[in-house]
């Protein structure tokens, strides 16, 4: 069974991705509103402070992930094992 934190993360990723792909107008407001409704209905144990902390952690991971992906893209052959086969 997922924790409330894990549930919130699943819903956040899903809603954020779907709203980005659909290019919804006023997407930011809609995502915030939906995530608050999900917190109230599906993730009741999470407080505003919990959500703020989780968003900070997501942001830190995304920044670290961005740097990692830049590295991988710049070293694609080595990261994909292509040079080992040559």
Residue pairs with C-beta under 8 A, 6 or more apart in sequence:
2 10
4 42
4 43
4 44
4 45
4 46
5 43
5 46
5 50
5 54
7 38
7 42
7 43
8 35
8 38
8 39
8 42
8 43
8 46
8 51
8 54
9 54
9 58
11 35
11 38
11 42
11 43
12 35
12 58
15 31
15 34
15 35
15 38
16 31
19 27
19 30
19 31
20 27
24 30
35 51
39 46
39 51
46 54
71 79
72 79
76 82
77 83
